[in-house]
Amino acid sequence: MGCPFSQSGPPPPLLMWHRRRMTPAQRSDREFDVVVYGATGFVGKLLSDYLARYAPAGTRIALAGRSEQKLVELRDTLVGAAVDWPVLVADAADDVALDELAKRTSVVVTTVGPYLKYGIPMVRACASNGTHYADLTGEVLFVRQCIDDFDDIAKSSGARIVNSCGFDSIPSDLGVLLAYEYARDHGLGKLADTTLVVRSMKGGFSGGTIDSMRASVDLMKVNPELAEISTDPFALSPDRDNESTRPQPSDTAVLERRSEFGGWVGPFVMAEYNTRVVRRSNALLNWAYGPKFRYREVSSFGNGPLAPAVALGMGAGMRVAWTGMGIKPMRAILDRALPAPGEGPSEEQRRAGRFLIEVHATTDGGAKVLSRIGAAGDPGYQATSVMLAESALALALDGDRLPERAGVLTPATALGDVLLERLQKADFVATVKQV
């Protein structure tokens, strides 16, 4: 794979909802190219709207979920060719219906979570029928179960099961891939100490993300052994015994000041999940990032006088929220304070959002590489809907350009540079350079 986004100048403007149309490169002999499952949920509606506006002409799309009435009502709000999109009714617990749905389409893209609670039957249907799959999960235990139960099945059927195709974990996964490819192509060596820094982010927490946290905590209360899996830095590795014995950085115990990181840095709320996805990508690439690869994620809090306190407060708040989910009285308080599933920001708030992440990589030869990925739009909703849509379109239409892999994959290993190209055409920042 190449590295088409190398540039040292300023990033292109972030015009989220303007892009050039593309021509489908490949057509499946199945009835549909993409089925949107969970189309009537909050993110499902954003995803459907994006596909209605920007999917290439002739892309065969259907909307799916539990309620035919709600699906029809959603379709009536969409533009262009979406007026003729079929609606498919299938309950997440109906194995027969999900199996029939998977047989009819090249790709299922699903927003139905928490995935631990509702997602396994759809993964089973897709893996068994050779149907590509994309989701938005940030749940370690769900992905671990997908790997254990369906990786071999998907490899046999040719299905690409691609978890985490939103803000979790595309910027992390592709940002590190960009840095690795640049270092490789310029003879700079393998990656060693690598830090993702969230330089700016404006947007709220997803109600679906919060609900996934609840589901994970509930499961670990029933089976405490699962907590050990969840906290293992190599929890998603395809071969745990072959992982490096070098200790990985903490996901939470962070407070330092680094000028290249923008000042004081502290914990990033999704680091504990994203770091495991990136390490899985490294393993699936036969540990190409290098034997000295150590990876962490942090948030930049700037240089202001209150920055250290805010960074420490973030870490404390994360611990309180996670612990509180497992304590009944605190759970009730958190449930009232945090967004509920299906809730989300207004259109004005979504458009006002943004994110920019930087990956600072030092190679084993001492070179320093900097990659950036960013976009306009609330990262958990608007930007995520774009990332998920483009992932689904890549799976459906770009099969001849994708890496020749099947099984339970990551965005970097399943979609790689093809997805980077798509995102840049959707006005995402995607750059890399030596510094």
C-alpha positions in Angstrom: 0.0 0.0 0.0 1.1 3.5 -0.7 0.8 6.7 1.2 -1.1 9.2 -1.0 -1.6 11.9 1.6 1.9 13.1 2.3 2.0 16.9 2.6 3.7 19.5 4.7 1.4 22.4 3.9 -1.8 23.4 5.6 -4.7 20.9 5.5 -7.5 21.3 3.1 -10.7 23.0 4.2 -13.2 20.8 6.1 -16.3 20.9 4.0 -18.1 17.9 5.4 -21.1 17.8 3.2 -19.5 18.5 -0.1 -17.7 15.9 -2.2 -17.2 14.5 -5.6 -19.3 11.6 -6.7 -17.5 8.4 -7.4 -18.3 5.5 -9.8 -18.8 2.0 -8.4 -15.8 -0.1 -9.2 -17.4 -3.5 -8.5 -20.9 -4.9 -8.3 -22.0 -7.9 -6.4 -24.5 -10.3 -7.9 -26.6 -10.0 -4.8 -29.8 -8.0 -4.6 -28.3 -5.1 -2.6 -24.9 -3.5 -2.3 -25.5 -2.1 1.2 -28.2 -2.7 3.8 -28.4 -0.2 6.6 -29.5 -2.1 9.8 -30.8 0.1 12.6 -31.6 2.8 10.1 -34.2 4.5 12.3 -31.9 5.1 15.3 -30.1 8.5 15.8 -26.9 7.6 14.0 -28.7 5.3 11.6 -30.7 8.3 10.3 -27.5 10.3 9.8 -26.0 7.4 8.0 -29.0 6.9 5.8 -29.1 10.6 5.0 -25.4 10.7 4.0 -25.8 7.6 1.7 -28.9 9.1 0.1 -26.9 12.3 -0.7 -23.5 10.9 -1.6 -23.6 7.3 -2.5 -22.7 6.8 -6.2 -25.6 6.8 -8.5 -26.9 3.2 -9.0 -25.7 2.0 -5.6 -28.4 -0.5 -4.4 -29.3 0.3 -0.8 -32.0 -0.9 1.5 -33.1 0.2 5.0 -33.6 -2.4 7.7 -34.8 -2.6 11.2 -37.7 -3.8 13.5 -40.5 -1.4 12.4 -41.7 -1.2 8.8 -43.6 1.9 9.7 -40.6 3.8 11.1 -38.5 2.7 8.1 -41.0 4.0 5.6 -41.3 7.3 7.6 -37.5 7.6 7.5 -37.4 6.9 3.8 -39.9 9.6 3.1 -37.5 12.2 4.6 -34.6 11.2 2.4 -33.6 12.7 -0.9 -33.0 11.5 -4.4 -33.0 7.9 -5.3 -33.6 7.0 -1.7 -37.4 7.4 -2.3 -37.2 3.9 -4.0 -35.1 2.2 -1.4 -36.7 -1.1 -0.2 -37.3 -1.5 3.5 -36.6 -4.9 5.2 -38.0 -6.0 8.6 -35.7 -8.0 10.8 -35.5 -8.2 14.6 -32.0 -8.4 16.1 -33.0 -11.6 17.9 -34.5 -13.3 14.9 -31.7 -15.5 13.5 -33.8 -16.7 10.5 -34.6 -13.1 9.4 -31.0 -12.0 9.9 -29.8 -14.9 7.9 -32.1 -14.1 5.0 -31.2 -10.4 5.2 -27.4 -11.2 5.0 -27.9 -13.5 2.0 -29.5 -10.6 0.0 -26.7 -8.0 0.3 -23.0 -7.6 -0.2 -22.6 -5.5 3.0 -24.5 -5.0 6.2 -23.7 -1.8 8.1 -25.3 -1.8 11.5 -25.8 0.8 14.2 -27.8 -1.5 16.5 -26.1 -1.5 19.9 -25.1 -2.1 22.6 -23.4 -4.7 20.4 -22.8 -7.1 23.3 -26.5 -7.2 23.9 -27.8 -7.2 20.3 -24.9 -7.6 17.8 -23.8 -11.2 17.9 -26.6 -12.7 15.7 -25.9 -10.2 12.9 -22.2 -11.0 12.9 -23.0 -14.7 12.8 -25.3 -14.2 9.9 -22.8 -12.1 7.9 -19.8 -14.4 8.7 -21.8 -17.5 7.7 -23.0 -16.1 4.4 -19.9 -14.4 3.1 -21.4 -10.9 3.7 -19.2 -8.0 4.6 -20.0 -6.2 7.8 -19.3 -2.8 9.4 -20.3 -1.4 12.8 -19.6 1.3 15.3 -18.7 -0.7 18.4 -16.3 0.4 21.1 -16.8 -2.7 23.2 -13.7 -4.8 23.8 -15.7 -7.8 25.0 -17.9 -7.8 21.9 -15.0 -7.7 19.5 -13.2 -10.4 21.5 -16.3 -12.6 21.1 -16.5 -11.9 17.4 -12.9 -13.0 17.0 -13.3 -16.2 19.0 -16.6 -17.2 17.5 -16.5 -16.0 13.9 -13.0 -15.2 12.7 -12.5 -18.7 11.2 -16.0 -18.8 9.8 -15.6 -15.4 8.1 -12.2 -16.4 6.6 -13.8 -19.5 5.1 -16.8 -17.6 3.6 -14.7 -14.6 2.5 -16.5 -12.1 4.7 -14.8 -9.0 6.0 -16.1 -8.3 9.5 -14.9 -4.8 10.2 -15.6 -3.5 13.7 -15.2 0.1 14.9 -15.8 2.1 11.8 -16.5 5.4 13.5 -14.7 7.9 15.7 -13.8 4.7 17.5 -11.5 3.7 16.0 -10.8 4.9 12.4 -8.8 8.1 13.3 -6.5 6.0 15.6 -6.2 3.0 13.3 -5.6 5.0 10.1 -3.5 7.6 11.8 -1.0 5.0 12.9 -1.1 3.3 9.6 -0.3 6.5 7.8 2.8 7.0 10.1 3.9 3.4 9.6 3.6 3.6 5.8 5.5 6.9 5.6 8.3 5.6 7.7 8.5 2.4 5.7 8.4 4.1 2.3 11.1 6.6 3.3 13.4 4.2 4.9 13.0 5.6 8.4 12.7 2.3 10.3 10.0 0.7 12.3 7.7 2.5 14.7 8.7 2.6 18.4 7.2 5.0 20.9 4.0 6.3 19.3 1.4 8.7 20.9 -1.9 9.8 19.5 -2.9 13.2 20.8 -6.4 14.6 20.6 -5.5 18.1 19.7 -9.0 19.4 19.4 -12.4 17.9 19.8 -15.8 19.6 20.1 -18.8 17.3 20.5 -20.8 15.4 23.0 -20.8 11.8 24.2 -23.0 9.4 22.3 -25.9 7.9 24.2 -25.1 4.6 22.4 -21.5 4.8 23.7 -22.8 5.3 27.2 -25.2 2.4 26.9 -22.3 0.2 25.7 -20.4 1.1 28.8 -23.4 0.0 30.9 -23.7 -3.3 29.1 -20.0 -4.1 29.6 -20.1 -3.3 33.3 -23.2 -5.4 33.7 -21.5 -8.4 32.0 -18.3 -8.1 34.0 -20.4 -8.0 37.3 -21.8 -11.4 36.3 -18.5 -12.8 35.1 -15.5 -11.0 36.8 -13.0 -13.0 34.6 -14.1 -10.8 31.7 -12.7 -7.7 33.5 -9.2 -9.3 33.1 -9.8 -9.6 29.3 -11.1 -6.0 29.1 -8.0 -4.6 30.8 -5.4 -6.6 28.9 -3.6 -4.2 26.5 -3.5 -7.0 23.9 -7.1 -8.1 24.5 -7.9 -8.2 20.8 -4.7 -9.9 19.6 -5.1 -12.8 17.2 -2.1 -14.5 18.9 -1.6 -13.3 22.5 1.5 -15.5 23.1 3.4 -13.9 20.3 2.9 -10.3 21.5 5.8 -8.3 22.6 6.7 -8.5 26.3 7.6 -4.8 26.3 5.2 -3.1 28.7 2.6 -0.9 27.0 1.8 2.6 28.4 -1.1 3.2 30.8 -4.4 4.3 29.3 -5.4 6.3 32.3 -2.3 7.3 34.4 -1.3 10.3 32.3 -0.2 13.8 33.2 2.7 15.5 31.5 3.6 18.6 29.6 5.0 18.3 26.1 5.3 21.3 23.8 4.9 19.1 20.7 1.6 17.8 22.1 0.2 21.3 22.7 1.0 21.6 26.4 -0.4 19.5 29.2 -1.9 16.1 28.3 -4.1 13.8 30.2 -6.3 10.7 29.6 -8.4 10.3 26.5 -11.7 8.6 27.3 -11.6 6.1 24.5 -7.9 5.2 24.7 -8.6 1.9 26.5 -10.5 0.7 23.5 -8.7 2.3 20.6 -5.2 1.2 21.7 -6.3 -2.4 21.6 -7.7 -2.0 18.0 -4.4 -0.5 16.9 -2.4 -3.3 18.5 -4.7 -5.8 16.8 -4.0 -4.2 13.4 -0.3 -4.5 14.1 -0.6 -8.2 14.8 -2.8 -8.8 11.8 -0.1 -7.1 9.7 2.4 -9.7 11.1 3.6 -7.1 13.7 4.8 -4.9 10.8 4.9 -1.8 13.1 8.0 -3.2 14.7 9.1 -5.1 17.9 9.6 -1.8 19.8 6.1 -0.5 19.0 4.6 1.1 22.1 1.3 2.9 21.7 -0.8 5.2 23.8 -3.5 7.9 23.4 -3.9 11.2 25.3 -5.9 14.4 25.1 -4.2 17.8 24.9 -5.5 20.4 27.5 -3.3 23.3 26.4 -1.0 25.6 28.4 -3.4 27.5 30.5 -3.0 27.7 34.3 -5.9 25.4 34.9 -4.8 22.8 32.3 -3.1 20.4 34.8 -6.2 20.4 37.1 -8.5 19.8 34.1 -6.4 16.9 32.9 -6.4 15.4 36.4 -10.1 16.0 36.7 -10.7 14.2 33.4 -8.9 11.1 34.7 -10.8 11.2 38.0 -14.1 11.7 36.2 -13.5 8.7 34.0 -12.7 6.5 36.9 -15.8 7.7 38.8 -18.0 7.1 35.8 -16.7 3.6 35.2 -16.9 2.6 38.8 -20.2 4.3 39.3 -21.8 2.2 36.5 -21.4 -0.8 38.8 -22.8 0.7 42.0 -26.6 0.9 42.0 -27.1 4.4 43.7 -24.4 6.0 41.5 -25.7 4.2 38.4 -29.1 5.9 38.9 -27.5 9.3 39.2 -25.3 8.7 36.1 -28.3 7.5 34.1 -30.1 10.8 34.8 -27.0 12.9 33.9 -25.7 11.1 30.8 -27.4 10.9 27.4 -29.7 8.0 26.8 -29.6 5.7 23.8 -31.1 7.3 20.7 -30.4 10.8 22.0 -28.1 13.2 20.3 -27.2 16.8 19.5 -29.2 19.1 17.3 -28.2 19.6 13.6 -26.7 23.0 14.6 -24.6 21.4 17.3 -23.5 18.5 15.1 -22.3 20.9 12.4 -20.4 23.1 14.9 -18.4 20.1 16.1 -14.9 19.1 15.0 -11.9 16.9 15.8 -8.2 16.8 15.0 -5.9 14.0 16.1 -2.2 13.8 15.7 0.0 10.7 15.8 3.5 11.4 17.0 5.7 8.4 16.1 9.4 7.9 16.8 11.0 5.2 14.8 13.7 2.7 16.0 16.1 4.8 13.9 15.3 8.0 15.8 13.2 9.7 13.1 10.0 11.5 14.0 6.9 11.2 11.9 3.7 13.2 12.4 0.3 12.2 10.9 -3.0 14.1 11.2 -6.6 13.1 10.7 -9.5 15.5 11.3 -12.8 16.6 10.2 -15.6 19.1 10.7 -18.8 17.9 12.4 -19.5 16.3 15.8 -17.0 13.4 16.0 -19.5 11.0 17.6 -22.3 11.7 15.3 -21.8 13.7 12.1 -18.2 12.7 11.4 -18.9 9.2 12.5 -21.8 8.8 10.1 -19.4 9.8 7.2 -16.7 7.3 8.4 -19.2 4.5 8.7 -20.9 5.2 5.3 -17.6 5.4 3.5 -16.5 2.2 5.1 -19.6 0.4 3.9 -19.2 1.8 0.4 -15.6 0.7 0.3 -16.6 -2.8 1.2 -19.4 -2.8 -1.3 -17.8 -1.1 -4.3 -14.0 -1.3 -3.9 -13.4 -5.0 -3.3 -10.9 -5.2 -6.1 -8.7 -2.5 -4.4 -9.0 -3.7 -0.8 -6.4 -5.9 0.9 -7.0 -9.6 0.2 -8.1 -10.5 3.7 -11.1 -11.9 5.3 -12.1 -12.6 8.9 -12.6 -10.3 11.9 -10.6 -7.3 10.8 -9.9 -3.7 11.7 -10.3 -0.6 9.6 -6.6 -0.4 8.9 -6.3 -4.1 7.8 -9.6 -4.4 6.0 -9.9 -1.0 4.3 -6.5 0.8 4.7 -5.6 3.4 2.0 -8.8 2.9 0.1 -10.8 4.3 3.1 -8.2 7.1 3.5 -8.8 8.1 -0.1 -12.5 8.1 0.4 -12.3 10.1 3.6 -10.1 12.7 2.0 -12.6 13.1 -0.8 -15.2 13.6 1.9 -13.1 16.6 3.1 -11.3 14.9 6.0 -7.8 16.0 6.8 -5.4 13.1 6.2 -1.7 14.1 6.1 1.7 12.8 7.2 5.3 14.1 7.2 8.6 13.8 8.9 9.3 16.4 11.6 
